[in-house]
Amino acid sequence: MSYLIKIAISSLVIVAASEIAKKSSLFGAIVIAVPITSILAMIFLYYDTRDMAKVSDFAAAVPVAVLPSFLFFFAFIGLAKYEVGFVVALAVSTAMMLALYGIYMYFAG
């Protein structure tokens, strides 16, 4: 599948979610929480490879790989409550998440 088509579809999902979140934080969060990106990735992967085993392996890896992402959200929410500022909260939360992903990859890989 063309990279441009993949980029266009993925971009539309992100833009739609952010526009929906302007009107309703909850509905925007639901749109993002639904595994749209995972579903799209599975579709793209299957379309490109026609390998069901590869898609199945990917699908099995996603739930476990999502766990470190929770740290990002909890850290961001906590930092936001202390009003440290958006950029600082985003940077610290991202750094914490990436560190946890590093630890995860070290032990999982």
N, CA, C and O atoms as CSV, one atom per row, in Angstrom:
chain,resi,resn,atom,element,x,y,z
A,1,MET,N,N,0.862,-1.177,0.000
A,1,MET,CA,C,0.000,0.000,0.000
A,1,MET,C,C,0.904,1.234,0.000
A,1,MET,O,O,1.936,1.250,0.671
A,2,SER,N,N,0.533,2.222,-0.719
A,2,SER,CA,C,1.323,3.440,-0.838
A,2,SER,C,C,1.503,4.116,0.519
A,2,SER,O,O,0.569,4.204,1.316
A,3,TYR,N,N,2.729,4.593,0.765
A,3,TYR,CA,C,2.995,5.319,2.006
A,3,TYR,C,C,2.113,6.552,2.117
A,3,TYR,O,O,1.664,6.902,3.208
A,4,LEU,N,N,1.865,7.211,0.993
A,4,LEU,CA,C,1.036,8.414,1.039
A,4,LEU,C,C,-0.388,8.098,1.487
A,4,LEU,O,O,-0.989,8.872,2.232
A,5,ILE,N,N,-0.927,6.979,1.045
A,5,ILE,CA,C,-2.277,6.573,1.473
A,5,ILE,C,C,-2.269,6.260,2.964
A,5,ILE,O,O,-3.177,6.666,3.689
A,6,LYS,N,N,-1.248,5.540,3.423
A,6,LYS,CA,C,-1.139,5.212,4.845
A,6,LYS,C,C,-1.021,6.479,5.692
A,6,LYS,O,O,-1.662,6.598,6.736
A,7,ILE,N,N,-0.208,7.412,5.239
A,7,ILE,CA,C,-0.028,8.667,5.974
A,7,ILE,C,C,-1.323,9.462,6.005
A,7,ILE,O,O,-1.692,10.016,7.040
A,8,ALA,N,N,-2.012,9.518,4.870
A,8,ALA,CA,C,-3.270,10.272,4.798
A,8,ALA,C,C,-4.320,9.684,5.735
A,8,ALA,O,O,-4.977,10.425,6.467
A,9,ILE,N,N,-4.486,8.373,5.722
A,9,ILE,CA,C,-5.486,7.728,6.581
A,9,ILE,C,C,-5.142,7.949,8.054
A,9,ILE,O,O,-6.006,8.320,8.849
A,10,SER,N,N,-3.882,7.722,8.412
A,10,SER,CA,C,-3.452,7.889,9.805
A,10,SER,C,C,-3.614,9.333,10.263
A,10,SER,O,O,-4.064,9.588,11.380
A,11,SER,N,N,-3.253,10.262,9.412
A,11,SER,CA,C,-3.385,11.681,9.747
A,11,SER,C,C,-4.836,12.066,9.971
A,11,SER,O,O,-5.148,12.810,10.901
A,12,LEU,N,N,-5.716,11.568,9.130
A,12,LEU,CA,C,-7.139,11.875,9.274
A,12,LEU,C,C,-7.678,11.402,10.614
A,12,LEU,O,O,-8.485,12.093,11.236
A,13,VAL,N,N,-7.245,10.241,11.060
A,13,VAL,CA,C,-7.699,9.713,12.356
A,13,VAL,C,C,-7.256,10.636,13.488
A,13,VAL,O,O,-8.046,10.955,14.377
A,14,ILE,N,N,-6.003,11.061,13.456
A,14,ILE,CA,C,-5.476,11.927,14.517
A,14,ILE,C,C,-6.169,13.281,14.510
A,14,ILE,O,O,-6.557,13.790,15.561
A,15,VAL,N,N,-6.323,13.865,13.327
A,15,VAL,CA,C,-6.994,15.165,13.222
A,15,VAL,C,C,-8.438,15.053,13.687
A,15,VAL,O,O,-8.925,15.918,14.415
A,16,ALA,N,N,-9.123,13.998,13.273
A,16,ALA,CA,C,-10.522,13.809,13.683
A,16,ALA,C,C,-10.627,13.712,15.203
A,16,ALA,O,O,-11.505,14.329,15.807
A,17,ALA,N,N,-9.737,12.943,15.817
A,17,ALA,CA,C,-9.777,12.787,17.276
A,17,ALA,C,C,-9.533,14.124,17.976
A,17,ALA,O,O,-10.213,14.441,18.952
A,18,SER,N,N,-8.576,14.904,17.494
A,18,SER,CA,C,-8.303,16.180,18.159
A,18,SER,C,C,-9.449,17.166,17.951
A,18,SER,O,O,-9.750,17.957,18.846
A,19,GLU,N,N,-10.084,17.131,16.798
A,19,GLU,CA,C,-11.227,18.011,16.558
A,19,GLU,C,C,-12.431,17.594,17.415
A,19,GLU,O,O,-13.142,18.443,17.951
A,20,ILE,N,N,-12.647,16.301,17.535
A,20,ILE,CA,C,-13.738,15.800,18.381
A,20,ILE,C,C,-13.477,16.174,19.840
A,20,ILE,O,O,-14.403,16.539,20.565
A,21,ALA,N,N,-12.210,16.084,20.271
A,21,ALA,CA,C,-11.860,16.403,21.665
A,21,ALA,C,C,-12.120,17.871,22.003
A,21,ALA,O,O,-12.344,18.206,23.166
A,22,LYS,N,N,-12.092,18.752,20.996
A,22,LYS,CA,C,-12.412,20.159,21.250
A,22,LYS,C,C,-13.842,20.318,21.736
A,22,LYS,O,O,-14.140,21.206,22.535
A,23,LYS,N,N,-14.713,19.465,21.257
A,23,LYS,CA,C,-16.128,19.535,21.621
A,23,LYS,C,C,-16.460,18.646,22.819
A,23,LYS,O,O,-17.310,18.990,23.641
A,24,SER,N,N,-15.783,17.502,22.907
A,24,SER,CA,C,-16.040,16.567,24.000
A,24,SER,C,C,-14.762,15.804,24.321
A,24,SER,O,O,-14.323,14.957,23.543
A,25,SER,N,N,-14.169,16.109,25.471
A,25,SER,CA,C,-12.948,15.402,25.881
A,25,SER,C,C,-13.184,13.906,25.964
A,25,SER,O,O,-12.349,13.112,25.529
A,26,LEU,N,N,-14.326,13.522,26.524
A,26,LEU,CA,C,-14.626,12.100,26.690
A,26,LEU,C,C,-14.748,11.407,25.344
A,26,LEU,O,O,-14.153,10.349,25.141
A,27,PHE,N,N,-15.505,11.982,24.424
A,27,PHE,CA,C,-15.693,11.335,23.122
A,27,PHE,C,C,-14.380,11.309,22.344
A,27,PHE,O,O,-14.082,10.321,21.672
A,28,GLY,N,N,-13.593,12.382,22.425
A,28,GLY,CA,C,-12.284,12.390,21.783
A,28,GLY,C,C,-11.380,11.309,22.345
A,28,GLY,O,O,-10.654,10.643,21.607
A,29,ALA,N,N,-11.430,11.140,23.666
A,29,ALA,CA,C,-10.633,10.099,24.315
A,29,ALA,C,C,-11.091,8.708,23.894
A,29,ALA,O,O,-10.270,7.812,23.697
A,30,ILE,N,N,-12.392,8.530,23.757
A,30,ILE,CA,C,-12.907,7.224,23.316
A,30,ILE,C,C,-12.435,6.919,21.900
A,30,ILE,O,O,-12.038,5.793,21.598
A,31,VAL,N,N,-12.482,7.935,21.031
A,31,VAL,CA,C,-12.030,7.727,19.650
A,31,VAL,C,C,-10.566,7.281,19.641
A,31,VAL,O,O,-10.195,6.389,18.879
A,32,ILE,N,N,-9.742,7.895,20.477
A,32,ILE,CA,C,-8.330,7.517,20.531
A,32,ILE,C,C,-8.139,6.184,21.258
A,32,ILE,O,O,-7.270,5.397,20.882
A,33,ALA,N,N,-8.937,5.924,22.290
A,33,ALA,CA,C,-8.776,4.695,23.077
A,33,ALA,C,C,-9.169,3.455,22.280
A,33,ALA,O,O,-8.615,2.375,22.484
A,34,VAL,N,N,-10.119,3.616,21.381
A,34,VAL,CA,C,-10.454,2.490,20.509
A,34,VAL,C,C,-9.185,2.201,19.708
A,34,VAL,O,O,-8.546,3.134,19.221
A,35,PRO,N,N,-8.819,0.965,19.567
A,35,PRO,CA,C,-7.516,0.685,18.955
A,35,PRO,C,C,-7.491,0.930,17.437
A,35,PRO,O,O,-7.135,0.050,16.653
A,36,ILE,N,N,-7.879,2.151,17.050
A,36,ILE,CA,C,-7.925,2.477,15.621
A,36,ILE,C,C,-6.545,2.339,14.987
A,36,ILE,O,O,-6.416,1.780,13.898
A,37,THR,N,N,-5.515,2.843,15.659
A,37,THR,CA,C,-4.183,2.745,15.066
A,37,THR,C,C,-3.726,1.288,14.950
A,37,THR,O,O,-3.083,0.910,13.972
A,38,SER,N,N,-4.061,0.480,15.947
A,38,SER,CA,C,-3.707,-0.938,15.870
A,38,SER,C,C,-4.472,-1.623,14.741
A,38,SER,O,O,-3.911,-2.433,14.004
A,39,ILE,N,N,-5.740,-1.295,14.614
A,39,ILE,CA,C,-6.544,-1.887,13.536
A,39,ILE,C,C,-5.990,-1.470,12.181
A,39,ILE,O,O,-5.833,-2.302,11.287
A,40,LEU,N,N,-5.693,-0.176,12.028
A,40,LEU,CA,C,-5.110,0.293,10.764
A,40,LEU,C,C,-3.780,-0.396,10.486
A,40,LEU,O,O,-3.525,-0.828,9.362
A,41,ALA,N,N,-2.931,-0.500,11.508
A,41,ALA,CA,C,-1.640,-1.163,11.323
A,41,ALA,C,C,-1.828,-2.621,10.909
A,41,ALA,O,O,-1.095,-3.128,10.060
A,42,MET,N,N,-2.810,-3.291,11.510
A,42,MET,CA,C,-3.074,-4.687,11.146
A,42,MET,C,C,-3.554,-4.783,9.695
A,42,MET,O,O,-3.137,-5.675,8.956
A,43,ILE,N,N,-4.422,-3.869,9.297
A,43,ILE,CA,C,-4.899,-3.859,7.918
A,43,ILE,C,C,-3.739,-3.609,6.958
A,43,ILE,O,O,-3.572,-4.327,5.973
A,44,PHE,N,N,-2.927,-2.568,7.259
A,44,PHE,CA,C,-1.785,-2.252,6.393
A,44,PHE,C,C,-0.811,-3.425,6.327
A,44,PHE,O,O,-0.337,-3.780,5.247
A,45,LEU,N,N,-0.509,-4.029,7.481
A,45,LEU,CA,C,0.428,-5.151,7.539
A,45,LEU,C,C,-0.090,-6.331,6.732
A,45,LEU,O,O,0.659,-6.938,5.966
A,46,TYR,N,N,-1.367,-6.658,6.899
A,46,TYR,CA,C,-1.923,-7.779,6.144
A,46,TYR,C,C,-1.948,-7.463,4.648
A,46,TYR,O,O,-1.601,-8.311,3.825
A,47,TYR,N,N,-2.357,-6.252,4.303
A,47,TYR,CA,C,-2.415,-5.866,2.890
A,47,TYR,C,C,-1.027,-5.961,2.250
A,47,TYR,O,O,-0.899,-6.411,1.111
A,48,ASP,N,N,0.008,-5.538,2.978
A,48,ASP,CA,C,1.365,-5.539,2.444
A,48,ASP,C,C,1.999,-6.923,2.411
A,48,ASP,O,O,2.795,-7.213,1.518
A,49,THR,N,N,1.656,-7.793,3.382
A,49,THR,CA,C,2.347,-9.086,3.497
A,49,THR,C,C,1.472,-10.302,3.186
A,49,THR,O,O,1.975,-11.352,2.788
A,50,ARG,N,N,0.174,-10.150,3.369
A,50,ARG,CA,C,-0.771,-11.280,3.252
A,50,ARG,C,C,-0.363,-12.424,4.183
A,50,ARG,O,O,-0.608,-13.595,3.891
A,51,ASP,N,N,0.260,-12.068,5.301
A,51,ASP,CA,C,0.780,-13.038,6.261
A,51,ASP,C,C,-0.025,-12.953,7.558
A,51,ASP,O,O,0.222,-12.090,8.401
A,52,MET,N,N,-0.986,-13.858,7.703
A,52,MET,CA,C,-1.860,-13.842,8.877
A,52,MET,C,C,-1.081,-14.106,10.162
A,52,MET,O,O,-1.417,-13.557,11.211
A,53,ALA,N,N,-0.043,-14.941,10.091
A,53,ALA,CA,C,0.766,-15.233,11.280
A,53,ALA,C,C,1.476,-13.967,11.759
A,53,ALA,O,O,1.563,-13.723,12.963
A,54,LYS,N,N,1.980,-13.167,10.833
A,54,LYS,CA,C,2.666,-11.923,11.189
A,54,LYS,C,C,1.680,-10.953,11.838
A,54,LYS,O,O,2.011,-10.293,12.822
A,55,VAL,N,N,0.474,-10.868,11.289
A,55,VAL,CA,C,-0.556,-9.986,11.848
A,55,VAL,C,C,-0.966,-10.477,13.229
A,55,VAL,O,O,-1.155,-9.675,14.144
A,56,SER,N,N,-1.104,-11.783,13.383
A,56,SER,CA,C,-1.472,-12.362,14.672
A,56,SER,C,C,-0.394,-12.100,15.722
A,56,SER,O,O,-0.711,-11.762,16.862
A,57,ASP,N,N,0.880,-12.252,15.346
A,57,ASP,CA,C,1.977,-11.955,16.268
A,57,ASP,C,C,1.940,-10.494,16.696
A,57,ASP,O,O,2.136,-10.175,17.869
A,58,PHE,N,N,1.689,-9.613,15.739
A,58,PHE,CA,C,1.584,-8.181,16.033
A,58,PHE,C,C,0.446,-7.934,17.022
A,58,PHE,O,O,0.617,-7.231,18.018
A,59,ALA,N,N,-0.723,-8.524,16.734
A,59,ALA,CA,C,-1.897,-8.336,17.599
A,59,ALA,C,C,-1.631,-8.853,19.010
A,59,ALA,O,O,-2.103,-8.265,19.983
A,60,ALA,N,N,-0.894,-9.927,19.129
A,60,ALA,CA,C,-0.583,-10.486,20.449
A,60,ALA,C,C,0.398,-9.599,21.219
A,60,ALA,O,O,0.356,-9.560,22.449
A,61,ALA,N,N,1.270,-8.895,20.516
A,61,ALA,CA,C,2.277,-8.061,21.170
A,61,ALA,C,C,1.716,-6.723,21.639
A,61,ALA,O,O,2.237,-6.128,22.582
A,62,VAL,N,N,0.666,-6.251,20.994
A,62,VAL,CA,C,0.146,-4.913,21.296
A,62,VAL,C,C,-0.339,-4.765,22.744
A,62,VAL,O,O,0.068,-3.809,23.404
A,63,PRO,N,N,-1.185,-5.657,23.273
A,63,PRO,CA,C,-1.687,-5.429,24.643
A,63,PRO,C,C,-0.589,-5.308,25.691
A,63,PRO,O,O,-0.690,-4.488,26.604
A,64,VAL,N,N,0.443,-6.107,25.569
A,64,VAL,CA,C,1.530,-6.046,26.533
A,64,VAL,C,C,2.341,-4.771,26.329
A,64,VAL,O,O,2.780,-4.151,27.298
A,65,ALA,N,N,2.539,-4.382,25.080
A,65,ALA,CA,C,3.334,-3.190,24.773
A,65,ALA,C,C,2.619,-1.902,25.167
A,65,ALA,O,O,3.262,-0.866,25.339
A,66,VAL,N,N,1.314,-1.954,25.311
A,66,VAL,CA,C,0.546,-0.759,25.684
A,66,VAL,C,C,0.745,-0.400,27.157
A,66,VAL,O,O,0.616,0.766,27.531
A,67,LEU,N,N,1.047,-1.360,27.969
A,67,LEU,CA,C,1.140,-1.126,29.411
A,67,LEU,C,C,2.068,0.032,29.799
A,67,LEU,O,O,1.678,0.848,30.634
A,68,PRO,N,N,3.275,0.140,29.235
A,68,PRO,CA,C,4.117,1.288,29.610
A,68,PRO,C,C,3.503,2.645,29.233
A,68,PRO,O,O,3.851,3.667,29.826
A,69,SER,N,N,2.615,2.658,28.275
A,69,SER,CA,C,1.969,3.918,27.886
A,69,SER,C,C,1.095,4.474,29.002
A,69,SER,O,O,0.902,5.686,29.099
A,70,PHE,N,N,0.577,3.608,29.827
A,70,PHE,CA,C,-0.251,4.075,30.937
A,70,PHE,C,C,0.532,5.005,31.853
A,70,PHE,O,O,-0.026,5.962,32.390
A,71,LEU,N,N,1.834,4.729,32.038
A,71,LEU,CA,C,2.667,5.590,32.869
A,71,LEU,C,C,2.644,7.019,32.337
A,71,LEU,O,O,2.587,7.972,33.115
A,72,PHE,N,N,2.688,7.171,31.020
A,72,PHE,CA,C,2.648,8.509,30.419
A,72,PHE,C,C,1.410,9.271,30.884
A,72,PHE,O,O,1.508,10.408,31.345
A,73,PHE,N,N,0.253,8.640,30.761
A,73,PHE,CA,C,-0.993,9.326,31.099
A,73,PHE,C,C,-1.099,9.632,32.586
A,73,PHE,O,O,-1.512,10.730,32.961
A,74,PHE,N,N,-0.732,8.682,33.436
A,74,PHE,CA,C,-0.798,8.923,34.876
A,74,PHE,C,C,0.179,10.024,35.289
A,74,PHE,O,O,-0.151,10.886,36.104
A,75,ALA,N,N,1.378,9.984,34.720
A,75,ALA,CA,C,2.364,11.017,35.044
A,75,ALA,C,C,1.903,12.382,34.544
A,75,ALA,O,O,2.027,13.379,35.255
A,76,PHE,N,N,1.379,12.430,33.337
A,76,PHE,CA,C,0.929,13.702,32.784
A,76,PHE,C,C,-0.199,14.295,33.624
A,76,PHE,O,O,-0.196,15.490,33.921
A,77,ILE,N,N,-1.146,13.471,33.998
A,77,ILE,CA,C,-2.272,13.939,34.824
A,77,ILE,C,C,-1.755,14.467,36.163
A,77,ILE,O,O,-2.174,15.530,36.621
A,78,GLY,N,N,-0.842,13.715,36.787
A,78,GLY,CA,C,-0.286,14.150,38.063
A,78,GLY,C,C,0.472,15.461,37.945
A,78,GLY,O,O,0.320,16.347,38.786
A,79,LEU,N,N,1.273,15.589,36.923
A,79,LEU,CA,C,2.033,16.825,36.722
A,79,LEU,C,C,1.115,17.996,36.388
A,79,LEU,O,O,1.363,19.122,36.819
A,80,ALA,N,N,0.076,17.742,35.635
A,80,ALA,CA,C,-0.874,18.804,35.294
A,80,ALA,C,C,-1.563,19.337,36.548
A,80,ALA,O,O,-1.853,20.530,36.642
A,81,LYS,N,N,-1.824,18.456,37.507
A,81,LYS,CA,C,-2.450,18.898,38.760
A,81,LYS,C,C,-1.546,19.842,39.540
A,81,LYS,O,O,-2.017,20.703,40.283
A,82,TYR,N,N,-0.226,19.666,39.356
A,82,TYR,CA,C,0.729,20.563,40.014
A,82,TYR,C,C,1.045,21.779,39.157
A,82,TYR,O,O,1.909,22.585,39.501
A,83,GLU,N,N,0.350,21.905,38.056
A,83,GLU,CA,C,0.457,23.063,37.157
A,83,GLU,C,C,1.901,23.380,36.782
A,83,GLU,O,O,2.344,24.523,36.887
A,84,VAL,N,N,2.626,22.353,36.345
A,84,VAL,CA,C,4.017,22.557,35.942
A,84,VAL,C,C,4.126,23.110,34.525
A,84,VAL,O,O,5.218,23.480,34.092
A,85,GLY,N,N,3.040,23.171,33.815
A,85,GLY,CA,C,3.050,23.649,32.434
A,85,GLY,C,C,2.978,22.487,31.461
A,85,GLY,O,O,3.446,21.383,31.738
A,86,PHE,N,N,2.387,22.764,30.328
A,86,PHE,CA,C,2.153,21.705,29.339
A,86,PHE,C,C,3.453,21.086,28.839
A,86,PHE,O,O,3.598,19.864,28.823
A,87,VAL,N,N,4.396,21.929,28.432
A,87,VAL,CA,C,5.635,21.416,27.829
A,87,VAL,C,C,6.420,20.572,28.831
A,87,VAL,O,O,6.928,19.508,28.477
A,88,VAL,N,N,6.524,21.028,30.058
A,88,VAL,CA,C,7.252,20.278,31.095
A,88,VAL,C,C,6.532,18.963,31.379
A,88,VAL,O,O,7.167,17.911,31.440
A,89,ALA,N,N,5.220,19.016,31.552
A,89,ALA,CA,C,4.450,17.796,31.830
A,89,ALA,C,C,4.597,16.803,30.684
A,89,ALA,O,O,4.767,15.606,30.914
A,90,LEU,N,N,4.534,17.294,29.463
A,90,LEU,CA,C,4.659,16.425,28.296
A,90,LEU,C,C,6.056,15.816,28.217
A,90,LEU,O,O,6.203,14.620,27.964
A,91,ALA,N,N,7.073,16.634,28.432
A,91,ALA,CA,C,8.453,16.151,28.349
A,91,ALA,C,C,8.771,15.132,29.439
A,91,ALA,O,O,9.350,14.082,29.159
A,92,VAL,N,N,8.397,15.435,30.667
A,92,VAL,CA,C,8.687,14.516,31.778
A,92,VAL,C,C,7.907,13.217,31.618
A,92,VAL,O,O,8.457,12.134,31.819
A,93,SER,N,N,6.644,13.314,31.261
A,93,SER,CA,C,5.814,12.121,31.072
A,93,SER,C,C,6.356,11.258,29.943
A,93,SER,O,O,6.399,10.033,30.050
A,94,THR,N,N,6.763,11.901,28.872
A,94,THR,CA,C,7.323,11.164,27.733
A,94,THR,C,C,8.633,10.485,28.122
A,94,THR,O,O,8.861,9.327,27.771
A,95,ALA,N,N,9.489,11.197,28.841
A,95,ALA,CA,C,10.758,10.610,29.276
A,95,ALA,C,C,10.527,9.400,30.182
A,95,ALA,O,O,11.208,8.382,30.054
A,96,MET,N,N,9.569,9.518,31.091
A,96,MET,CA,C,9.259,8.391,31.979
A,96,MET,C,C,8.746,7.199,31.180
A,96,MET,O,O,9.140,6.059,31.427
A,97,MET,N,N,7.863,7.473,30.216
A,97,MET,CA,C,7.313,6.400,29.396
A,97,MET,C,C,8.423,5.723,28.587
A,97,MET,O,O,8.493,4.496,28.521
A,98,LEU,N,N,9.285,6.533,27.973
A,98,LEU,CA,C,10.364,5.957,27.170
A,98,LEU,C,C,11.316,5.133,28.018
A,98,LEU,O,O,11.807,4.096,27.572
A,99,ALA,N,N,11.580,5.586,29.242
A,99,ALA,CA,C,12.424,4.809,30.150
A,99,ALA,C,C,11.777,3.459,30.459
A,99,ALA,O,O,12.448,2.428,30.459
A,100,LEU,N,N,10.484,3.474,30.718
A,100,LEU,CA,C,9.791,2.215,31.003
A,100,LEU,C,C,9.775,1.315,29.776
A,100,LEU,O,O,9.910,0.098,29.901
A,101,TYR,N,N,9.611,1.905,28.580
A,101,TYR,CA,C,9.693,1.096,27.358
A,101,TYR,C,C,11.093,0.509,27.202
A,101,TYR,O,O,11.234,-0.633,26.765
A,102,GLY,N,N,12.129,1.271,27.552
A,102,GLY,CA,C,13.488,0.747,27.491
A,102,GLY,C,C,13.670,-0.449,28.402
A,102,GLY,O,O,14.254,-1.460,28.012
A,103,ILE,N,N,13.164,-0.326,29.615
A,103,ILE,CA,C,13.229,-1.444,30.572
A,103,ILE,C,C,12.439,-2.633,30.026
A,103,ILE,O,O,12.902,-3.772,30.074
A,104,TYR,N,N,11.253,-2.358,29.510
A,104,TYR,CA,C,10.410,-3.412,28.930
A,104,TYR,C,C,11.143,-4.146,27.803
A,104,TYR,O,O,11.174,-5.376,27.761
A,105,MET,N,N,11.732,-3.362,26.889
A,105,MET,CA,C,12.424,-3.975,25.748
A,105,MET,C,C,13.651,-4.770,26.210
A,105,MET,O,O,13.981,-5.803,25.627
A,106,TYR,N,N,14.318,-4.288,27.248
A,106,TYR,CA,C,15.480,-4.995,27.769
A,106,TYR,C,C,15.095,-6.405,28.256
A,106,TYR,O,O,15.769,-7.392,27.959
A,107,PHE,N,N,13.989,-6.463,29.014
A,107,PHE,CA,C,13.580,-7.750,29.571
A,107,PHE,C,C,12.765,-8.590,28.595
A,107,PHE,O,O,12.804,-9.818,28.669
A,108,ALA,N,N,12.030,-7.960,27.686
A,108,ALA,CA,C,11.187,-8.698,26.747
A,108,ALA,C,C,11.973,-9.152,25.511
A,108,ALA,O,O,11.651,-10.170,24.898
A,109,GLY,N,N,12.997,-8.391,25.161
A,109,GLY,CA,C,13.735,-8.668,23.926
A,109,GLY,C,C,14.865,-9.563,24.174
A,109,GLY,O,O,15.598,-9.904,23.246
